[in-house]
Amino acid sequence: MINRHSHEAVLAVLAALAIAVLALQSAEFLTPANLMNQGRLMTEVALVALVMTFVIASGGIDLSVGSIMGLSAVLLGTFWQKMGMPLPLAMVLVLFSGALCGLFNGFIIVRFGMPPLIATLGTLALYRGLAEGISQARSVRGWPEWFAQIGQGSFAGVPVQVWILLAAMAVAVVILGYSRWGRTVYAIGSSETAARFAGLPVDAAKYAVYTASGLAASLAAIIFVSRVSTTRSDMGTGLELDVITAVVLGGTSIFGGRGTIIGTVLGLVVIQALESGLSLAGIKGDGTIVLIGVVLILTLLASTFAESRARA
């Protein structure tokens, strides 16, 4: 617990410093309009990052989330426009399809013992290829007004998708931090062999985290399509890198056994603050990527140093 809180403390200080410095660089940075806009832009990555925290804490990884997002976006347009389904039914089927993709990842990993990195690298290509084959480079537009409200509307002055994200955060915090299932995830990440000897449902937990990962990616796809009002097979490209960066920056060990939702949220805040603030300051995207990489390395070094001092 000490190590976990020490990393979160370092990250919280870093987030506060980044926000303070960036606010001095641009008067628009801390305006309500910009903050709400950044909440909209962060939601898709954040939803997937919440579940990726479970995946990585269990000792796994999911590189296919971006491809599942792209496939889900294409399927949403196909179900609704090409197959003539009611849009609410199409949305439900898309969520089911995303969960099924995640379940297939879990099946390969659990049933055949394939390393998660290799398994999800393969399905990354599989799902992206399916998205491109189904879409045939065509996009779907003309979405109903009520659907656009999911990604573009507001409730009580806060974007609708931010309310969805806050609800997902609350559920994730409770499950990972305070439930038996969350403790099972940590135990698997610390030592899968010991977890099996302890009688924990290792295989069921793995199936669950990968299924949830696919479900989160499909939900992110629905919100993203609603926000941009179109579908493309390349949606979600690079999403997995953004998600994993936020989770690891938040203190989740890439080797498993450690990680918190609060840490992931702080990681997301730091990354989004840097992207927004540097953009307002006129710094190009390449410079932002380099700075985020530097921040990731320095934060992990500071956290490692703090943990070493705590053990001494």
Sine and cosine of phi, psi and omega as CSV:
sin_phi,cos_phi,sin_psi,cos_psi,sin_omega,cos_omega
0.00,0.00,-0.60,0.80,0.01,-1.00
-0.89,0.46,-0.72,0.70,-0.02,-1.00
-0.89,0.46,-0.66,0.75,-0.02,-1.00
-0.88,0.48,-0.74,0.67,-0.05,-1.00
-0.94,0.34,-0.50,0.87,0.01,-1.00
-0.91,0.41,-0.65,0.76,0.01,-1.00
-0.93,0.37,-0.68,0.74,0.02,-1.00
-0.89,0.46,-0.60,0.80,0.03,-1.00
-0.91,0.42,-0.69,0.72,0.04,-1.00
-0.87,0.50,-0.70,0.72,-0.04,-1.00
-0.93,0.37,-0.61,0.79,0.03,-1.00
-0.90,0.44,-0.67,0.74,0.04,-1.00
-0.90,0.44,-0.68,0.74,0.01,-1.00
-0.89,0.46,-0.67,0.74,0.02,-1.00
-0.88,0.47,-0.69,0.72,0.01,-1.00
-0.89,0.45,-0.68,0.73,0.01,-1.00
-0.90,0.43,-0.69,0.72,-0.02,-1.00
-0.88,0.47,-0.69,0.72,-0.01,-1.00
-0.90,0.43,-0.66,0.75,0.00,-1.00
-0.90,0.44,-0.72,0.70,-0.03,-1.00
-0.92,0.40,-0.70,0.72,-0.03,-1.00
-0.93,0.37,-0.54,0.84,0.05,-1.00
-0.90,0.43,-0.55,0.83,0.04,-1.00
-0.95,0.31,-0.45,0.89,-0.02,-1.00
-0.97,0.23,-0.49,0.87,-0.04,-1.00
-0.57,-0.82,0.77,-0.64,0.00,-1.00
-0.94,0.33,-0.31,0.95,-0.04,-1.00
-0.99,0.10,-0.22,0.98,-0.17,-0.99
-0.88,0.47,-0.71,0.70,-0.07,-1.00
-0.99,-0.12,0.27,0.96,0.06,-1.00
-0.95,0.30,0.55,-0.84,0.02,-1.00
-0.82,0.57,-0.62,0.79,-0.02,-1.00
-0.89,0.46,-0.69,0.73,0.00,-1.00
-0.93,0.36,-0.65,0.76,-0.01,-1.00
-0.90,0.45,-0.67,0.75,0.04,-1.00
-0.91,0.41,-0.62,0.78,0.02,-1.00
-0.91,0.42,-0.64,0.77,0.03,-1.00
-0.92,0.39,-0.54,0.84,0.10,-1.00
-0.89,0.46,-0.67,0.75,0.06,-1.00
-0.87,0.49,-0.73,0.68,-0.08,-1.00
-0.93,0.37,-0.47,0.88,-0.08,-1.00
-1.00,0.10,-0.33,0.94,-0.22,-0.98
-0.86,0.52,-0.74,0.67,-0.08,-1.00
-0.87,0.49,-0.73,0.68,0.02,-1.00
-0.90,0.44,-0.66,0.75,-0.05,-1.00
-0.90,0.43,-0.67,0.74,0.00,-1.00
-0.86,0.51,-0.69,0.72,0.00,-1.00
-0.95,0.32,-0.59,0.81,-0.01,-1.00
-0.90,0.43,-0.57,0.82,0.02,-1.00
-0.85,0.53,-0.73,0.68,-0.02,-1.00
-0.97,0.25,-0.54,0.84,0.04,-1.00
-0.89,0.46,-0.44,0.90,0.08,-1.00
-0.87,0.49,-0.68,0.74,0.06,-1.00
-0.89,0.45,-0.72,0.70,-0.06,-1.00
-0.87,0.49,-0.76,0.65,-0.05,-1.00
-0.95,0.31,-0.60,0.80,0.05,-1.00
-0.89,0.45,-0.44,0.90,0.03,-1.00
-0.99,0.11,0.01,1.00,0.01,-1.00
1.00,-0.04,0.17,0.99,-0.01,-1.00
-0.94,-0.35,-0.19,-0.98,0.08,-1.00
-0.32,-0.95,0.46,-0.89,0.00,-1.00
-0.73,-0.68,0.98,-0.21,0.01,-1.00
-1.00,0.04,-0.07,1.00,-0.11,-0.99
-1.00,-0.04,-0.02,1.00,-0.13,-0.99
-0.87,0.49,-0.61,0.79,0.03,-1.00
-0.90,0.43,-0.65,0.76,0.02,-1.00
-0.94,0.35,-0.59,0.81,0.07,-1.00
-0.90,0.43,-0.62,0.79,0.04,-1.00
-0.89,0.46,-0.71,0.70,0.02,-1.00
-0.90,0.44,-0.69,0.72,0.02,-1.00
-0.90,0.44,-0.65,0.76,0.00,-1.00
-0.90,0.44,-0.64,0.77,0.03,-1.00
-0.89,0.46,-0.70,0.72,0.01,-1.00
-0.91,0.42,-0.67,0.74,0.00,-1.00
-0.90,0.43,-0.58,0.82,0.02,-1.00
-0.87,0.50,-0.73,0.68,0.03,-1.00
-0.92,0.40,-0.61,0.79,-0.01,-1.00
-0.92,0.39,-0.74,0.67,-0.01,-1.00
-0.88,0.48,-0.68,0.74,-0.11,-0.99
-0.98,0.19,-0.82,0.58,-0.14,-0.99
-1.00,0.07,-0.71,0.71,-0.10,-0.99
-0.99,0.11,-0.55,0.84,-0.03,-1.00
-0.98,-0.18,-0.13,0.99,0.10,-1.00
0.96,0.29,0.38,0.92,0.02,-1.00
-0.97,0.25,0.49,-0.87,0.18,-0.98
-0.85,0.52,0.64,-0.77,-0.08,-1.00
-0.86,0.51,-0.66,0.75,0.05,-1.00
-0.85,0.52,-0.65,0.76,0.04,-1.00
-0.91,0.41,-0.64,0.77,0.04,-1.00
-0.87,0.49,-0.64,0.77,0.02,-1.00
-0.90,0.43,-0.67,0.74,0.03,-1.00
-0.89,0.45,-0.68,0.73,0.00,-1.00
-0.91,0.41,-0.56,0.83,0.05,-1.00
-0.92,0.40,-0.68,0.73,0.05,-1.00
-0.88,0.47,-0.65,0.76,0.05,-1.00
-0.90,0.43,-0.66,0.76,0.00,-1.00
-0.90,0.43,-0.67,0.74,0.03,-1.00
-0.89,0.46,-0.68,0.74,0.04,-1.00
-0.89,0.45,-0.61,0.80,0.02,-1.00
-0.91,0.41,-0.63,0.77,0.07,-1.00
-0.88,0.48,-0.69,0.72,0.04,-1.00
-0.90,0.43,-0.64,0.77,0.04,-1.00
-0.88,0.47,-0.63,0.78,0.04,-1.00
-0.90,0.44,-0.64,0.77,0.10,-0.99
-0.84,0.54,-0.74,0.67,0.01,-1.00
-0.88,0.47,-0.62,0.79,0.01,-1.00
-0.88,0.47,-0.72,0.70,0.02,-1.00
-0.88,0.47,-0.67,0.74,-0.07,-1.00
-0.95,0.32,-0.71,0.70,-0.07,-1.00
-0.98,0.19,-0.76,0.65,-0.12,-0.99
-0.95,0.32,-0.61,0.79,-0.08,-1.00
-0.95,-0.33,-0.01,1.00,0.06,-1.00
0.92,0.40,0.42,0.91,-0.02,-1.00
-0.97,0.23,0.68,-0.73,0.05,-1.00
-0.84,0.54,0.69,-0.72,-0.04,-1.00
-0.82,0.58,-0.60,0.80,-0.01,-1.00
-0.87,0.50,-0.72,0.69,-0.03,-1.00
-0.95,0.31,-0.69,0.73,-0.04,-1.00
-0.88,0.48,-0.75,0.66,-0.07,-1.00
-0.98,0.19,-0.34,0.94,0.15,-0.99
-0.92,0.39,-0.63,0.77,0.04,-1.00
-0.92,0.39,-0.70,0.71,-0.01,-1.00
-0.95,0.30,-0.40,0.92,0.14,-0.99
-0.82,0.57,-0.75,0.66,0.01,-1.00
-0.94,0.35,-0.63,0.78,-0.02,-1.00
-0.88,0.48,-0.79,0.62,-0.06,-1.00
-0.93,0.37,-0.59,0.81,0.04,-1.00
-0.92,0.39,-0.63,0.77,0.04,-1.00
-0.90,0.44,-0.63,0.78,0.06,-1.00
-0.89,0.45,-0.66,0.75,0.01,-1.00
-0.88,0.48,-0.70,0.71,-0.01,-1.00
-0.93,0.38,-0.62,0.79,0.00,-1.00
-0.92,0.38,-0.64,0.77,-0.01,-1.00
-0.95,0.31,-0.65,0.76,-0.09,-1.00
-0.97,0.24,-0.53,0.85,-0.07,-1.00
0.81,0.59,0.62,0.78,0.03,-1.00
0.88,0.48,0.37,0.93,0.05,-1.00
-0.96,-0.28,0.59,-0.81,0.03,-1.00
-0.96,-0.29,0.34,-0.94,0.02,-1.00
-0.90,-0.44,0.78,-0.62,-0.01,-1.00
-0.78,-0.62,-0.11,-0.99,0.07,-1.00
0.97,0.22,0.62,0.79,-0.04,-1.00
-0.95,0.30,0.51,-0.86,0.01,-1.00
-0.89,0.46,0.39,-0.92,-0.02,-1.00
-0.88,0.47,-0.65,0.76,-0.03,-1.00
-0.90,0.43,-0.55,0.83,0.03,-1.00
-0.94,0.35,-0.63,0.78,0.01,-1.00
-0.89,0.46,-0.43,0.90,0.00,-1.00
-0.90,0.43,-0.42,0.91,0.01,-1.00
-0.88,0.47,-0.69,0.72,-0.06,-1.00
-0.98,-0.21,-0.21,0.98,-0.07,-1.00
-0.83,-0.56,-0.26,0.97,-0.06,-1.00
-1.00,0.05,0.09,-1.00,0.01,-1.00
-0.70,-0.71,0.42,-0.91,0.10,-1.00
-0.71,-0.71,0.84,-0.54,-0.05,-1.00
0.84,0.54,0.57,0.82,0.05,-1.00
0.99,0.14,0.01,1.00,-0.01,-1.00
-0.89,-0.45,0.71,-0.71,0.01,-1.00
-0.80,0.60,0.61,-0.79,-0.04,-1.00
-0.84,0.54,-0.68,0.73,-0.05,-1.00
-0.93,0.37,-0.40,0.92,0.07,-1.00
-0.94,0.35,-0.60,0.80,0.10,-1.00
-0.88,0.47,-0.66,0.75,0.04,-1.00
-0.88,0.48,-0.68,0.73,0.00,-1.00
-0.90,0.44,-0.68,0.73,0.00,-1.00
-0.89,0.46,-0.64,0.76,0.05,-1.00
-0.90,0.44,-0.67,0.74,0.01,-1.00
-0.90,0.43,-0.62,0.78,0.04,-1.00
-0.88,0.48,-0.71,0.70,-0.02,-1.00
-0.88,0.48,-0.70,0.71,0.01,-1.00
-0.90,0.44,-0.69,0.72,-0.03,-1.00
-0.90,0.43,-0.65,0.76,0.02,-1.00
-0.87,0.48,-0.71,0.70,-0.02,-1.00
-0.91,0.42,-0.72,0.69,-0.08,-1.00
-0.92,0.39,-0.77,0.64,-0.07,-1.00
-0.96,0.28,-0.59,0.81,-0.11,-0.99
-1.00,-0.02,-0.40,0.92,-0.16,-0.99
-0.74,-0.67,0.07,1.00,-0.04,-1.00
-0.94,-0.35,0.32,-0.95,0.05,-1.00
-0.89,0.45,-0.59,0.81,0.00,-1.00
-0.90,0.43,-0.62,0.79,0.05,-1.00
-0.90,0.44,-0.65,0.76,0.04,-1.00
-0.91,0.41,-0.53,0.85,0.06,-1.00
-0.90,0.43,-0.66,0.76,0.03,-1.00
-0.86,0.50,-0.72,0.70,0.03,-1.00
-0.89,0.46,-0.66,0.75,-0.03,-1.00
-0.90,0.44,-0.66,0.75,0.02,-1.00
-0.89,0.45,-0.68,0.73,0.00,-1.00
-0.92,0.40,-0.56,0.83,0.01,-1.00
-0.95,0.31,-0.72,0.70,0.03,-1.00
-0.28,-0.96,0.96,-0.26,-0.01,-1.00
-0.90,0.44,-0.61,0.79,0.00,-1.00
-0.89,0.45,-0.73,0.69,0.02,-1.00
-0.89,0.45,-0.62,0.79,0.01,-1.00
-0.89,0.45,-0.63,0.78,0.03,-1.00
-0.92,0.39,-0.67,0.74,0.02,-1.00
-0.91,0.42,-0.47,0.88,0.02,-1.00
-0.98,0.18,-0.04,1.00,0.04,-1.00
0.99,0.16,0.31,0.95,0.00,-1.00
-0.98,0.21,0.52,-0.86,-0.02,-1.00
-0.98,0.22,0.96,0.28,-0.11,-0.99
-0.88,0.47,-0.78,0.62,-0.06,-1.00
-0.89,0.46,-0.68,0.73,0.00,-1.00
-0.89,0.46,-0.63,0.78,0.01,-1.00
-0.91,0.41,-0.64,0.77,0.03,-1.00
-0.91,0.42,-0.72,0.70,0.07,-1.00
-0.83,0.55,-0.67,0.74,-0.07,-1.00
-0.91,0.42,-0.71,0.71,-0.07,-1.00
-0.93,0.36,-0.60,0.80,0.01,-1.00
-0.96,0.28,-0.58,0.81,0.09,-1.00
-0.90,0.45,-0.69,0.72,0.03,-1.00
-0.90,0.44,-0.57,0.82,0.03,-1.00
-0.90,0.44,-0.70,0.71,0.05,-1.00
-0.91,0.42,-0.62,0.78,0.03,-1.00
-0.89,0.46,-0.68,0.73,0.01,-1.00
-0.90,0.45,-0.64,0.77,0.01,-1.00
-0.91,0.42,-0.62,0.79,0.01,-1.00
-0.95,0.32,-0.59,0.81,0.08,-1.00
-0.91,0.42,-0.66,0.75,0.06,-1.00
-0.88,0.48,-0.60,0.80,0.02,-1.00
-0.90,0.44,-0.69,0.73,0.01,-1.00
-0.87,0.48,-0.71,0.71,0.00,-1.00
-0.91,0.41,-0.64,0.77,-0.02,-1.00
-0.92,0.40,-0.69,0.72,0.04,-1.00
-0.88,0.47,-0.66,0.75,0.03,-1.00
-0.89,0.46,-0.59,0.81,-0.04,-1.00
-0.96,0.27,-0.64,0.77,-0.07,-1.00
-0.98,-0.18,-0.14,0.99,0.10,-1.00
0.89,0.45,0.52,0.85,0.07,-1.00
-0.36,-0.93,0.20,-0.98,0.08,-1.00
-0.82,-0.57,0.58,-0.82,0.08,-1.00
-0.56,-0.83,0.53,-0.85,-0.02,-1.00
-0.95,0.32,-0.32,0.95,-0.01,-1.00
-1.00,-0.03,0.12,0.99,0.07,-1.00
-0.87,0.49,0.64,-0.77,0.02,-1.00
1.00,0.05,0.00,1.00,0.02,-1.00
-0.88,0.48,0.81,-0.58,-0.03,-1.00
0.99,0.12,-0.02,1.00,0.00,-1.00
-0.85,0.52,-0.64,0.77,-0.06,-1.00
-0.87,0.49,-0.56,0.83,0.01,-1.00
-0.94,0.34,-0.68,0.74,0.04,-1.00
-0.88,0.47,-0.67,0.74,-0.03,-1.00
-0.91,0.41,-0.76,0.65,-0.04,-1.00
-0.90,0.43,-0.62,0.79,0.05,-1.00
-0.86,0.51,-0.72,0.69,0.00,-1.00
-0.89,0.45,-0.67,0.74,-0.04,-1.00
-0.92,0.38,-0.71,0.70,-0.01,-1.00
-0.94,0.35,-0.65,0.76,0.07,-1.00
-0.86,0.51,-0.54,0.84,0.01,-1.00
-0.97,0.25,-0.03,1.00,0.10,-0.99
0.97,-0.23,0.02,1.00,0.06,-1.00
-0.96,0.29,0.80,-0.60,-0.03,-1.00
-0.95,0.31,0.77,-0.64,0.01,-1.00
-0.91,0.40,-0.26,0.97,0.03,-1.00
-1.00,-0.06,-0.07,1.00,0.05,-1.00
1.00,-0.04,0.22,-0.98,0.09,-1.00
1.00,-0.01,-0.14,0.99,-0.04,-1.00
-0.49,-0.87,0.63,-0.78,0.04,-1.00
0.40,-0.92,0.47,-0.88,0.03,-1.00
-0.67,-0.74,0.42,-0.91,0.07,-1.00
-0.93,0.36,-0.62,0.79,0.02,-1.00
-0.87,0.50,-0.67,0.74,0.04,-1.00
-0.88,0.48,-0.68,0.73,0.03,-1.00
-0.89,0.46,-0.67,0.74,0.02,-1.00
-0.88,0.47,-0.67,0.74,0.04,-1.00
-0.90,0.44,-0.63,0.78,0.06,-1.00
-0.88,0.48,-0.68,0.73,0.04,-1.00
-0.89,0.46,-0.67,0.74,-0.01,-1.00
-0.89,0.46,-0.69,0.72,0.00,-1.00
-0.88,0.47,-0.74,0.67,-0.03,-1.00
-0.89,0.45,-0.73,0.69,-0.02,-1.00
-0.92,0.40,-0.61,0.80,0.04,-1.00
-0.89,0.45,-0.68,0.73,0.01,-1.00
-0.91,0.42,-0.70,0.72,-0.02,-1.00
-0.89,0.46,-0.70,0.71,-0.02,-1.00
-0.94,0.34,-0.76,0.65,-0.06,-1.00
-0.89,0.45,-0.67,0.74,-0.01,-1.00
-0.94,0.34,-0.55,0.83,0.06,-1.00
-0.91,0.42,-0.69,0.73,0.03,-1.00
-0.91,0.42,-0.48,0.88,0.01,-1.00
-0.99,0.14,-0.04,1.00,0.06,-1.00
1.00,0.04,0.24,0.97,0.01,-1.00
-1.00,0.05,0.72,-0.70,-0.07,-1.00
-0.94,0.35,0.29,-0.96,-0.05,-1.00
-0.85,0.53,-0.61,0.80,-0.01,-1.00
-0.89,0.46,-0.66,0.75,0.02,-1.00
-0.90,0.43,-0.58,0.81,0.03,-1.00
-0.91,0.43,-0.69,0.72,0.00,-1.00
-0.88,0.48,-0.68,0.73,0.01,-1.00
-0.89,0.46,-0.70,0.71,-0.03,-1.00
-0.91,0.42,-0.64,0.77,0.04,-1.00
-0.89,0.45,-0.63,0.78,0.06,-1.00
-0.89,0.45,-0.67,0.75,0.03,-1.00
-0.90,0.43,-0.69,0.72,0.01,-1.00
-0.88,0.47,-0.66,0.75,0.02,-1.00
-0.86,0.50,-0.74,0.68,-0.03,-1.00
-0.91,0.42,-0.73,0.69,-0.03,-1.00
-0.91,0.42,-0.63,0.78,0.01,-1.00
-0.91,0.42,-0.68,0.73,0.01,-1.00
-0.91,0.41,-0.61,0.79,0.05,-1.00
-0.91,0.42,-0.69,0.73,0.00,-1.00
-0.90,0.43,-0.64,0.77,0.02,-1.00
-0.91,0.41,-0.67,0.74,0.02,-1.00
-0.88,0.47,-0.66,0.75,0.03,-1.00
-0.90,0.44,-0.68,0.73,0.00,-1.00
-0.90,0.44,-0.63,0.78,0.02,-1.00
-0.92,0.40,-0.63,0.78,0.01,-1.00
-0.90,0.43,-0.64,0.77,0.03,-1.00
-0.92,0.40,-0.59,0.81,-0.02,-1.00
-0.93,0.38,-0.56,0.83,-0.01,-1.00
-0.97,0.26,-0.47,0.88,-0.09,-1.00
-0.93,0.36,0.00,0.00,0.00,0.00
